[in-house]
Amino acid sequence: MDAVIRDDIQTRVRRGLDQVFGDGPMFHFCIFGAQAGQLSASKRVYITICGGCELKKPTLAKLVLERKRRKAAGLPVYRQHMVFTLFGATEIKLPTMAEEFIDLQDAMQSGHISRHEWEEALVEVTTDDPVRLGSMTICGGFEADELPDENAEIDGLALNRHIGRIPEAAGKTLELGVGQGGAQRMAALKQAITMASV
């Protein structure tokens, strides 16, 4: 094999390993049971054996904050997650509309995310998924980007409207994103956050 090609392959493998294990490998195991949790910034390798694991993706606001932290620390901007499933099932769900709205509103009001950073992230998420997932499934099932359960969506919106975390008009707009994926979901979020900040 040509030395240039070999060096290129080694560089690509090293870069991929650095994205997964760059600041220390962290593992999440689900063996012979069932577990639900958050797809976290610290855990990067998820292993499910003879069990069921349900993970939730972080909100877009949390992704923007994590990316800023990693950039400031000189780490790779993208965090690669690896999901291994053997004789089981792993499901990765999107956050609810209420969770997206509240995290974004809190981050913008505290000044941690500017309007410009939010707009950039919104453009990026409609063209490319900011959460990098690699998976290997043997005699099992793996599902990514599952929409939240409709009851959980409606309950989350109703509760947060009741306690005043989500304004009534913004809540009605967020309802338009329930059951929708991709651009429609993000458009409802953008419209709701614009209404709330006016």
C-alpha angles and dihedrals in degrees: 000000000000114000093232092053091046091051090048092052092047091049092051093048091047091049091050093049090047090055091053101035102017097122098024129304116267121189134205114198128195110178127168093345146055129272139173126199150132125288092240136201093235101045113067107162118061118190122188119182121177091338146081124259124185116191129182123218116235118256119263090252091056090049091053091049092048091049091051091049093049093047091051090049092051093245126137108282095225120064114209117212121199120206120195117187123183121176091339144068134265121190126186114199131195118243117261121263089249092054092048092050097045095047092047094046092049093048093048095045091049091050095241092119123036124211089250093053090049092050091050092050091048092054091047096049092053091054103031135014109248090206109078112210129185119183142186118190125184119182091340145077134267124187124180129189095019112174115242118260109276092233091054090050095050094042092050092050094045094049095047092046089050094052092043101249091118120040115234096246093047090048092055090050092049089054087067089065094054110112091010128110136200120359096004091055093048092045091056090049092049092049092047094049090048090051092049094049095049 
